[in-house]
Amino acid sequence: MWPTRPGEAVGRLRALVLIALGSALMALSAKVNLPLPYVPMTLQTLVVLTIGAGYGWRLGSATMIAYLAEGAMGLPVFAGPVGGIAPLVGPTAGYLYGFVAAAFVTGWLAERGWDRNVVLLFAAMAVGHVAIFIAGFGWLAYGIGLGLAKAWVVGVAPFVAASAIKNALGAALVPAARRIVDRRG
């Protein structure tokens, strides 16, 4: 999203600023949440997928890793507001780790042109959501031992409709943001 300029120092500064901005957006998106029994519904997946599409797979994944590291260090960046190790080993752990995979896959697809078409970007974001769901569902089912049926009922089913809405919103926002950046660049 941020036009690159020559110079290695400028490139590092650009990456650090974008990672800091992205992790701050992740923390803010975690605060907008609807508490549910095991996993809260937040705006985080919208932000994860938008960061992946806007930053690309390398910077998007690095941003999610930085976000998880900030939380692990105790900063209150997760839904709740909480920080520390507990969210990274509790019911939300699979989803949190799935953010890295989602940013990776959405960014990878965006770098191959899927971000230039709203329908393809919606599909790329859907693949990112699937990555989050697989990680979250797997952790709920096996990591904390809920079993397949209960993990589906509490960890996937309540989020499917909201995910489609977030995909549509993200697929509209990213091209609009790109047009703004392209005009300024």
C-alpha positions as CSV (number, residue, x, y, z in Angstrom):
1,M,0.0,0.0,0.0
2,W,2.9,2.4,0.7
3,P,4.8,3.2,-2.5
4,T,8.4,2.0,-2.3
5,R,11.4,4.3,-2.8
6,P,15.0,3.4,-3.5
7,G,17.2,2.6,-0.5
8,E,17.5,-0.2,1.9
9,A,17.0,2.0,5.0
10,V,13.8,3.4,3.6
11,G,12.5,-0.1,2.9
12,R,13.2,-1.2,6.5
13,L,11.5,1.9,7.9
14,R,8.5,1.4,5.6
15,A,8.2,-2.2,6.8
16,L,8.5,-1.3,10.5
17,V,5.9,1.5,10.1
18,L,3.5,-0.7,8.3
19,I,3.9,-3.6,10.8
20,A,3.3,-1.2,13.7
21,L,0.2,0.3,12.0
22,G,-1.1,-3.2,11.2
23,S,-0.6,-4.6,14.7
24,A,-2.3,-1.4,16.1
25,L,-5.3,-2.0,13.8
26,M,-5.4,-5.6,14.9
27,A,-5.5,-4.5,18.6
28,L,-8.3,-2.0,17.9
29,S,-10.2,-4.6,15.9
30,A,-10.0,-7.0,18.8
31,K,-11.8,-4.5,21.0
32,V,-14.9,-4.5,18.8
33,N,-16.3,-7.8,19.9
34,L,-19.4,-9.8,20.7
35,P,-18.6,-12.2,23.5
36,L,-19.6,-15.7,22.8
37,P,-19.1,-18.8,25.0
38,Y,-15.7,-20.0,23.7
39,V,-14.5,-17.6,21.0
40,P,-15.7,-13.9,20.7
41,M,-16.8,-12.5,17.4
42,T,-14.5,-9.6,16.5
43,L,-13.5,-7.5,13.5
44,Q,-10.0,-9.1,13.5
45,T,-10.5,-11.4,10.6
46,L,-11.5,-8.4,8.4
47,V,-8.3,-6.6,9.4
48,V,-6.2,-9.7,9.0
49,L,-7.4,-10.3,5.5
50,T,-7.2,-6.7,4.5
51,I,-3.6,-6.5,5.8
52,G,-2.8,-9.6,3.9
53,A,-4.3,-8.3,0.7
54,G,-2.8,-4.8,1.1
55,Y,0.7,-5.7,2.4
56,G,1.3,-9.0,0.6
57,W,2.3,-12.3,2.1
58,R,5.7,-11.4,3.6
59,L,4.7,-8.2,5.3
60,G,1.2,-9.4,6.1
61,S,2.5,-12.5,7.9
62,A,5.2,-10.5,9.7
63,T,2.5,-8.2,10.9
64,M,0.5,-11.0,12.4
65,I,3.6,-12.5,14.0
66,A,4.4,-9.1,15.5
67,Y,0.8,-8.9,16.8
68,L,1.0,-12.3,18.4
69,A,4.4,-11.5,19.9
70,E,3.0,-8.2,21.4
71,G,0.2,-10.2,23.0
72,A,2.6,-12.9,24.3
73,M,4.7,-10.2,26.0
74,G,1.6,-9.1,27.9
75,L,0.3,-6.1,25.9
76,P,-3.5,-6.1,26.1
77,V,-4.0,-6.5,22.3
78,F,-6.3,-9.5,22.2
79,A,-10.1,-9.5,22.6
80,G,-11.0,-9.0,26.2
81,P,-8.8,-6.9,26.6
82,V,-6.1,-9.3,27.5
83,G,-2.5,-10.1,26.8
84,G,-0.1,-12.8,27.9
85,I,0.2,-16.4,27.1
86,A,-3.3,-17.5,28.1
87,P,-5.0,-16.5,24.8
88,L,-2.2,-18.3,22.9
89,V,-3.0,-21.6,24.6
90,G,-6.7,-21.2,25.4
91,P,-9.8,-21.6,23.2
92,T,-8.8,-18.8,20.9
93,A,-5.3,-20.0,20.2
94,G,-6.1,-21.8,16.9
95,Y,-7.7,-18.7,15.5
96,L,-4.9,-16.4,16.6
97,Y,-2.3,-18.7,14.9
98,G,-4.6,-19.0,11.9
99,F,-4.2,-15.2,11.4
100,V,-0.6,-15.8,10.2
101,A,-1.8,-18.4,7.7
102,A,-4.6,-16.2,6.5
103,A,-2.4,-13.2,6.0
104,F,0.0,-15.4,4.2
105,V,-2.5,-17.0,1.8
106,T,-4.5,-13.9,1.2
107,G,-1.3,-11.9,0.6
108,W,0.1,-14.5,-1.7
109,L,-3.0,-14.6,-3.8
110,A,-3.2,-10.7,-3.8
111,E,0.4,-10.6,-5.1
112,R,-0.8,-12.7,-8.0
113,G,-3.4,-10.2,-9.1
114,W,-6.4,-11.4,-7.0
115,D,-6.6,-8.0,-5.4
116,R,-7.4,-6.2,-8.6
117,N,-10.8,-7.8,-9.0
118,V,-13.5,-7.7,-6.3
119,V,-14.7,-11.2,-7.1
120,L,-11.3,-12.7,-7.0
121,L,-10.4,-10.7,-3.8
122,F,-13.6,-12.0,-2.2
123,A,-12.4,-15.5,-3.0
124,A,-8.9,-14.9,-1.7
125,M,-10.3,-13.6,1.5
126,A,-12.6,-16.6,1.7
127,V,-9.6,-18.8,1.4
128,G,-8.0,-16.8,4.3
129,H,-11.1,-17.3,6.4
130,V,-11.0,-21.0,5.7
131,A,-7.4,-21.1,7.0
132,I,-8.5,-19.3,10.2
133,F,-11.5,-21.7,10.6
134,I,-9.3,-24.8,10.1
135,A,-6.8,-23.7,12.7
136,G,-9.5,-22.6,15.1
137,F,-11.7,-25.6,14.6
138,G,-8.8,-28.0,14.9
139,W,-7.6,-26.4,18.1
140,L,-11.0,-26.4,19.7
141,A,-11.7,-30.0,18.6
142,Y,-8.4,-31.6,19.5
143,G,-6.3,-29.0,21.4
144,I,-8.8,-28.3,24.1
145,G,-10.8,-31.5,23.5
146,L,-14.2,-30.2,22.6
147,G,-14.7,-32.9,19.9
148,L,-15.7,-32.3,16.3
149,A,-19.5,-31.6,16.8
150,K,-19.1,-29.1,19.6
151,A,-16.1,-27.4,18.0
152,W,-18.2,-26.9,14.9
153,V,-21.2,-25.5,16.8
154,V,-19.2,-23.0,18.9
155,G,-16.2,-22.4,16.6
156,V,-17.4,-22.3,13.0
157,A,-21.1,-22.1,12.6
158,P,-21.7,-18.8,14.4
159,F,-19.1,-17.1,12.3
160,V,-19.9,-18.1,8.7
161,A,-22.4,-15.4,7.9
162,A,-20.3,-12.7,9.5
163,S,-17.3,-14.0,7.5
164,A,-19.1,-13.6,4.2
165,I,-20.0,-10.0,5.2
166,K,-16.4,-9.2,6.2
167,N,-15.2,-10.7,2.9
168,A,-17.5,-8.4,0.9
169,L,-16.5,-5.4,2.9
170,G,-12.8,-6.2,2.6
171,A,-13.1,-6.9,-1.1
172,A,-14.6,-3.5,-1.5
173,L,-12.2,-1.6,0.8
174,V,-8.8,-2.9,-0.6
175,P,-9.4,-1.8,-4.2
176,A,-10.7,1.6,-3.0
177,A,-7.7,2.1,-0.8
178,R,-5.4,1.1,-3.7
179,R,-7.0,3.7,-5.9
180,I,-6.4,6.4,-3.3
181,V,-2.8,5.3,-2.9
182,D,-2.2,5.1,-6.6
183,R,-3.5,8.7,-7.1
184,R,-1.1,10.0,-4.5
185,G,1.9,7.8,-5.6
